[in-house]
Amino acid sequence: MSEHIAKPRTTAVILAGGTGQRVGLSIPKQLLKIAGKAVIEHTLTTFERADSIDDIIVLMAPGYVPDVEKIVAKAGFTKVRKVIEGGSTRNETTERAIEALREGLAEGEDRNVLFHDAVRPLLSQRVIDDCVAALERYEAVDVAIPSADTIIVTRTHGQDGEFITEIPDRSRLRRGQTPQAFKLSTIRRAYDVAAGDPNFQATDDCSVVLKYLPDVPIHVVAGDEYNMKVTQPVDVFIADKLFQLASTAAPEQVDEAAYRELLGGKTVVIFGGSYGIGKDIAELAASFGASVYALGRSTTGTHVENPEEVDDALSKAYGETGRIDYVVNTAGVLRIGKLAETDNATIEEALKVNYLAPVQIARSSYKYLVETKGQLLLYTSSSYTRGRAEYSLYSSTKAAMVNLTQALSDEWAGEGIRVNCINPERTATPMRTKAFGQEPSGSLLSSEAVARTSLDVLLSELTGHVIDVRQQDPTAGAAKANGFEQALASVLDRQDGV
């Protein structure tokens, strides 16, 4: 009978020793906020959620360890084992990480280690898993993508500037990314050998293995274009937009019993609950035992654009149940037309219902949601990614919902209130039918599917996310996971969406 061999533990080492000089900041760039969170928090979240990662060590720029410790504590990251100061160079930082990883190891014990740049916050779970899987066969692993650009080699000739000396074959060139993954014993041995070289210097760890352990093959895992490094000012803008466009998956409940257990005794207040998605959410939540207040102009006479009526509705729900756990706003108006030809009353209505009402609902809901550590759920539209002619009022207010979601999720994180935003594809609702008439059967997402995903989001721990619900999803309403690759596709195929 063969003896079972336990898999080695896998540690992610987040290298966060850089500064923000190239981005023009007085703080390290990994502390810069993108999409409502520090860059390093996005990076840590990815590794925290990775099933193939057992623990995490952070090497932070000197003087900023307390800042990262606060982020870790606030976010509740359970895998972060320690945060220590990095060195003055990349080599020194890696050496400190290796020493930290050696602590507590038994004689002959080895482990897997992934070194990742903190300023690559768009890393996918797929790349992490591929690196860990590759370590089952190889001792050293790099991540790279093909180069879309022609690479040239130049030489400077005095004051005449640079001249091309070589143009390598692009088909063999790759752009290196991180993580770089190793057996701890291998990277440790490489640095031990390198220590004997008085001229030793390297900008990455695979080059250390390549130079000082030439007999160790370095396997290459396919990276992806979204795993960008935030280095230049333009990178900050691009990364922020990718986060804004990316969809997130809402974890589905196992069965109906789980919904009943989570919703029983909870209070759900839904503005825009008279029909469409709001009505479907109300019926679904009520069927699982929640106390539901479905509010609408045509049913309860509640006008979301009237702050007093919003306050009264929330106060009534709280007075009758003693709590408010979830506040949902699906109310909206769709007015199509050229802005120059739109009258003041129409403009005022669009701004009041689509923008000012959600702002007021958020403000009024705060004192109730802070008690229950609850959630505010807003709705955007597929047109928020690109304003189009004759949709200026609608698409601009829907873009505002995304920014409001991200801002409030950050603002309220300390109180434990979650804020998310549902982004449904073209959906069969009375509002859409009124605007466009009857459309071909099967061409629209059902409001029931959006309602089911909305419920999953309410019951999740997500916050600050835009959850994309698309018709072609085989689970008919489950949001797509890891949406960076969908971001570009969404921009391209939403041109006719509202």
C-alpha positions in Angstrom: 0.0 0.0 0.0 1.6 3.3 -1.1 2.0 6.0 1.4 0.0 9.1 0.9 2.2 12.2 0.1 0.6 15.4 1.3 0.7 18.3 -1.2 3.0 21.1 -0.2 1.5 24.3 1.1 1.4 27.2 -1.3 2.3 30.7 -0.2 1.7 33.9 -2.2 4.3 36.5 -1.6 3.0 40.0 -2.6 5.9 42.2 -3.5 4.8 45.8 -2.6 8.1 47.6 -2.2 7.7 50.1 -5.0 6.9 53.8 -4.8 4.6 56.0 -6.7 7.2 58.2 -8.3 6.4 57.3 -11.9 2.7 57.7 -11.3 3.4 61.1 -9.7 2.3 60.2 -6.2 3.7 60.9 -2.8 2.5 57.5 -1.6 3.4 54.0 -2.9 1.3 53.3 -6.0 0.0 50.1 -4.4 -1.9 52.3 -1.9 -3.5 54.3 -4.7 -7.3 53.7 -4.9 -8.7 52.1 -8.0 -12.5 51.4 -8.2 -12.9 52.4 -4.6 -10.2 50.2 -3.1 -6.4 50.4 -2.7 -4.6 48.6 -5.5 -3.0 46.1 -3.0 -6.5 45.3 -1.6 -7.7 44.2 -5.0 -4.5 42.1 -5.4 -4.9 40.5 -1.9 -8.6 39.8 -2.6 -7.7 37.7 -5.6 -5.2 35.5 -3.6 -7.6 35.4 -0.6 -10.2 33.9 -2.8 -7.9 31.4 -4.6 -8.5 27.9 -3.4 -5.0 26.9 -4.5 -3.4 29.4 -2.1 -2.9 28.5 1.6 -1.4 31.7 3.0 -0.1 35.1 2.0 2.9 37.2 3.0 3.2 40.9 2.1 6.6 42.7 1.6 5.7 46.4 1.9 7.6 49.6 1.3 9.4 50.7 4.4 7.3 53.0 6.6 4.0 51.7 5.2 3.5 48.4 6.9 0.8 49.8 9.3 -1.2 51.0 6.2 -1.3 47.5 4.8 -2.1 46.0 8.2 -5.1 48.3 8.5 -6.3 47.2 5.0 -5.9 43.5 5.9 -7.8 44.0 9.2 -10.6 46.0 7.6 -11.1 43.6 4.7 -10.9 40.6 7.0 -8.3 38.7 5.0 -7.7 35.5 6.8 -4.8 34.1 4.7 -2.5 37.0 5.3 0.1 35.6 7.7 2.4 38.6 8.1 3.2 42.0 6.6 6.9 42.9 6.7 9.1 45.6 5.3 10.7 45.0 1.9 14.3 45.8 1.1 15.8 48.6 -0.9 16.0 46.5 -4.0 13.9 43.7 -5.6 16.6 41.2 -4.8 16.8 42.2 -1.1 13.0 42.0 -0.9 12.9 38.5 -2.3 15.6 37.4 0.1 13.6 38.7 3.1 10.6 36.8 1.8 12.6 33.6 1.6 13.8 34.0 5.2 10.3 34.6 6.3 9.1 31.5 4.5 11.8 29.3 6.1 10.4 30.0 9.6 8.5 27.0 10.9 9.5 24.6 8.1 10.4 21.1 9.3 13.6 19.4 8.2 13.3 18.4 4.6 10.0 20.2 4.2 9.4 22.2 1.0 6.6 24.5 -0.1 5.4 26.3 -3.2 5.8 30.0 -3.4 4.3 32.5 -5.9 5.9 35.9 -6.1 3.5 38.5 -7.4 3.7 42.3 -8.0 1.2 44.1 -5.8 0.5 46.5 -8.6 -0.9 43.8 -10.9 -4.4 43.9 -9.4 -6.2 42.3 -12.4 -4.7 38.8 -12.0 -7.1 36.0 -12.8 -7.8 32.9 -10.8 -6.9 30.8 -13.9 -3.3 32.1 -13.9 -2.9 31.4 -10.2 -4.2 27.9 -10.6 -2.1 27.2 -13.7 1.1 28.3 -11.8 0.3 26.0 -8.8 -0.5 23.1 -11.1 2.8 23.6 -13.0 4.7 23.3 -9.8 3.6 19.7 -9.5 6.0 19.0 -12.4 8.5 21.9 -12.5 10.6 23.7 -10.0 10.4 27.2 -11.6 7.5 28.8 -13.5 7.1 32.1 -15.2 4.0 33.8 -16.6 4.2 35.5 -20.0 2.2 36.6 -23.0 3.1 37.1 -26.7 4.4 40.5 -27.7 2.0 42.4 -30.0 4.6 45.0 -30.7 7.8 44.6 -32.7 10.7 44.8 -30.3 13.9 46.7 -31.4 17.3 46.7 -29.9 19.0 50.2 -30.0 22.3 51.8 -29.3 22.9 55.4 -28.5 25.5 57.3 -30.5 26.4 60.4 -28.6 24.2 63.4 -29.3 22.7 61.8 -32.4 20.3 59.7 -30.3 19.3 56.1 -30.7 19.7 53.8 -33.7 18.4 50.3 -34.3 21.0 47.5 -34.1 18.7 44.5 -34.1 15.1 43.5 -34.6 14.5 40.1 -32.9 12.0 37.6 -34.3 8.8 38.6 -32.6 7.3 35.1 -32.8 9.7 34.0 -30.0 9.4 37.1 -27.8 7.2 37.1 -24.8 6.3 39.8 -22.3 6.9 38.6 -18.7 4.3 39.0 -16.0 3.9 37.8 -12.5 3.3 35.6 -10.5 6.6 33.8 -10.8 6.3 30.5 -9.0 9.0 28.2 -7.5 9.7 25.4 -5.1 11.0 27.3 -2.1 14.1 25.1 -2.1 14.9 26.0 -5.7 14.6 29.8 -5.4 16.4 29.7 -2.1 19.3 27.7 -3.7 19.4 30.2 -6.6 19.9 33.1 -4.2 22.4 31.2 -2.2 24.5 30.8 -5.3 23.9 34.4 -6.4 25.2 35.6 -3.1 28.7 34.6 -4.2 28.6 36.9 -7.2 29.9 40.4 -6.3 28.1 41.8 -9.3 24.7 40.1 -8.6 21.6 42.2 -9.5 18.3 41.1 -11.1 14.9 42.7 -11.7 13.0 39.5 -11.4 13.4 36.0 -9.8 13.2 33.8 -12.8 16.4 35.5 -14.2 18.1 34.5 -10.9 17.3 30.9 -11.5 18.1 31.1 -15.2 21.6 32.5 -14.5 22.6 30.7 -11.3 20.8 27.4 -11.7 21.1 26.9 -15.5 20.1 23.2 -15.3 16.7 24.0 -13.9 14.1 24.4 -16.6 11.7 27.3 -16.3 8.2 26.5 -17.5 6.1 29.2 -19.0 2.4 29.6 -18.2 0.2 31.6 -20.4 -0.7 35.0 -18.9 -3.4 37.4 -20.1 -3.6 40.9 -21.4 -5.6 42.1 -18.3 -2.8 41.2 -15.9 -1.3 44.7 -16.4 1.1 46.4 -14.1 0.1 49.8 -12.8 3.3 51.8 -13.4 2.5 54.9 -15.5 -0.2 57.4 -15.0 -2.2 56.0 -18.0 -2.2 52.6 -16.3 -4.2 54.0 -13.4 -6.9 55.2 -15.7 -7.0 51.9 -17.7 -7.1 49.7 -14.6 -9.9 51.8 -13.1 -12.0 51.4 -16.2 -11.4 47.7 -16.4 -12.5 47.3 -12.9 -15.6 49.4 -13.6 -16.5 47.4 -16.7 -15.8 43.9 -15.3 -18.6 41.8 -14.1 -18.6 39.7 -11.0 -20.3 36.4 -10.2 -22.8 36.2 -7.4 -22.5 32.9 -5.5 -25.7 30.9 -6.0 -27.3 29.3 -3.0 -27.2 25.5 -2.9 -30.9 24.9 -2.7 -34.2 26.5 -1.7 -33.7 25.6 1.9 -30.6 27.8 2.0 -32.7 30.8 0.7 -35.3 30.2 3.4 -32.7 30.0 6.1 -31.0 33.2 4.9 -34.1 35.2 4.2 -36.3 34.1 7.1 -37.0 36.9 9.5 -35.3 39.5 7.2 -36.9 42.7 5.9 -36.5 43.7 2.3 -37.6 47.1 1.0 -38.0 47.4 -2.7 -38.5 50.7 -4.5 -39.9 50.2 -8.0 -41.6 47.0 -6.8 -44.9 47.5 -8.7 -43.8 45.5 -11.8 -40.9 44.0 -13.7 -37.7 43.1 -11.9 -38.7 44.7 -8.6 -42.0 42.8 -8.5 -40.2 39.6 -9.2 -37.7 40.2 -6.5 -40.5 40.9 -4.0 -42.4 37.7 -4.9 -39.2 35.6 -4.7 -38.0 37.0 -1.4 -41.5 36.7 0.1 -41.7 33.0 -1.0 -38.6 32.4 1.1 -40.0 33.9 4.3 -38.8 37.5 4.1 -40.9 40.5 5.1 -41.2 42.4 1.9 -42.3 46.0 1.3 -42.8 46.4 -2.5 -43.2 50.1 -3.1 -44.3 51.7 -6.3 -46.2 54.7 -7.8 -49.0 52.5 -9.2 -49.5 50.2 -6.1 -48.5 52.0 -2.9 -48.5 55.6 -4.3 -44.8 55.9 -3.4 -42.9 58.4 -5.6 -39.2 57.7 -5.3 -38.4 61.3 -6.4 -40.1 62.5 -3.2 -37.6 62.3 -0.3 -40.4 62.5 2.3 -42.2 59.5 0.8 -38.9 57.5 0.7 -38.3 58.3 4.4 -41.9 57.4 5.3 -41.7 54.1 3.5 -38.5 53.1 5.2 -39.8 54.3 8.6 -43.0 52.2 8.2 -41.1 49.0 7.3 -38.7 49.5 10.3 -41.5 50.3 12.7 -43.4 47.2 11.7 -40.5 44.7 11.6 -37.9 46.3 13.8 -35.2 46.0 11.1 -34.3 46.6 7.5 -31.8 44.2 6.0 -31.9 44.9 2.3 -32.9 48.0 0.3 -33.4 47.6 -3.5 -34.1 50.3 -6.0 -35.3 49.2 -9.5 -37.3 52.3 -10.2 -36.4 54.2 -13.3 -37.7 56.0 -16.4 -36.5 55.7 -20.0 -36.9 58.8 -22.1 -35.4 58.6 -25.6 -34.9 61.7 -27.7 -32.4 64.4 -28.8 -31.4 66.5 -25.9 -31.8 69.8 -27.7 -35.4 68.9 -28.4 -36.2 67.7 -24.8 -38.3 69.9 -22.6 -37.3 70.9 -19.1 -40.0 68.7 -17.5 -38.7 65.6 -19.1 -35.1 66.4 -18.1 -36.1 67.1 -14.6 -38.1 63.8 -14.4 -35.1 61.8 -15.7 -32.7 63.3 -13.2 -35.0 63.1 -10.2 -36.1 59.4 -10.8 -32.9 58.0 -12.2 -30.3 59.9 -10.2 -31.6 61.9 -7.3 -34.0 59.2 -6.1 -31.2 56.6 -5.6 -29.1 59.1 -3.8 -31.9 59.9 -1.5 -32.8 56.3 -1.0 -29.1 55.6 -0.1 -29.0 58.4 2.4 -32.2 57.5 4.0 -31.4 53.8 4.2 -28.0 54.3 5.9 -29.2 54.4 9.5 -31.2 51.2 9.1 -28.6 49.2 7.2 -25.9 50.1 9.6 -27.8 48.3 12.3 -28.2 45.1 10.3 -24.9 45.2 8.4 -27.2 45.1 5.4 -27.0 45.9 1.7 -28.2 48.5 -0.8 -28.7 47.2 -4.3 -28.9 49.5 -7.3 -29.4 49.0 -11.0 -27.6 50.2 -14.0 -28.0 49.5 -17.7 -25.8 48.0 -20.4 -25.7 51.5 -21.9 -23.7 52.9 -19.0 -20.4 51.8 -20.8 -21.0 54.1 -23.8 -23.3 57.1 -24.2 -25.3 57.0 -27.4 -27.3 59.5 -29.4 -30.8 60.1 -28.0 -30.0 58.2 -24.8 -28.0 61.0 -23.1 -30.2 61.3 -20.1 -30.7 57.6 -19.5 -27.2 56.3 -20.1 -25.5 59.2 -18.2 -27.6 58.6 -15.1 -27.0 54.9 -15.3 -23.3 55.5 -15.5 -23.7 57.6 -12.3 -25.2 54.5 -10.6 -21.9 52.6 -11.1 -19.9 55.4 -9.6 -22.4 55.8 -6.8 -22.1 52.1 -6.0 -18.3 52.1 -5.9 -18.1 55.3 -3.9 -20.7 54.2 -1.2 -19.2 50.7 -0.9 -15.9 52.3 0.1 -17.6 55.0 2.2 -19.7 52.5 4.2 -17.2 49.6 4.3 -16.2 50.4 7.9 -19.8 50.1 9.0 -20.2 46.7 7.3 -22.8 47.9 4.8 -22.5 46.4 1.3 -23.5 48.2 -1.9 -23.7 46.5 -5.3 -25.1 47.3 -8.7 -26.9 44.9 -11.1 -26.2 45.4 -14.8 -28.8 43.4 -16.8 -28.6 42.8 -20.5 -31.7 44.0 -22.4 -34.6 42.7 -20.2 -38.2 42.1 -20.9 -39.9 44.7 -18.6 -42.9 46.9 -19.0 -40.6 49.9 -19.2 -38.8 48.5 -22.1 -42.0 47.4 -23.8 -43.4 50.9 -23.4 -40.3 52.4 -25.1 -39.7 49.8 -27.9 -43.0 47.9 -28.3 -43.0 44.1 -28.6 -39.7 42.5 -29.6 -38.9 39.1 -30.9 -39.5 36.3 -28.4 -36.2 35.0 -26.9 -34.2 38.1 -27.7 -34.5 39.5 -24.2 -33.4 38.4 -20.8 -36.3 37.5 -18.5 -37.0 39.7 -15.5 -37.3 36.5 -13.4 -33.7 35.6 -14.2 -32.5 39.1 -13.1 -34.5 38.8 -9.9 -32.9 35.5 -9.0 -29.4 36.9 -9.5 -30.4 40.0 -7.5 -31.4 37.8 -4.6 -28.0 35.9 -4.8 -26.2 39.2 -4.7 -28.2 40.4 -1.6 -27.3 37.2 0.2 -23.6 37.4 -0.8 -20.7 39.1 0.9 -19.9 41.1 -2.3 -19.6 44.9 -2.1 -18.7 47.5 -4.6 -19.3 45.2 -7.6 -21.1 45.6 -10.9 -22.8 42.3 -11.5 -23.4 41.6 -15.2 -26.4 39.4 -16.0 -26.5 38.2 -19.6 -29.0 36.1 -21.5 -26.4 33.7 -23.0 -25.3 32.6 -19.6 -26.2 28.8 -19.5 -27.5 29.2 -15.9 -30.1 31.7 -17.1 -29.4 34.5 -14.7 -26.2 33.6 -12.9 -23.7 36.4 -13.4 -20.5 35.6 -15.3 -17.3 35.0 -13.3 -14.0 36.8 -13.7 -15.4 39.4 -16.0 -12.3 41.2 -17.3 -12.5 39.2 -20.6 -16.2 40.0 -20.8 -15.5 43.7 -20.3 -14.2 44.3 -23.8 -16.8 42.1 -25.3 -19.5 43.9 -23.4 -18.4 47.3 -24.7 -18.5 45.9 -28.3 -21.8 44.1 -28.2 -23.8 46.5 -26.0 -24.1 49.1 -28.7 -27.8 48.5 -29.1 -28.5 47.8 -25.4 -30.3 50.0 -22.9 
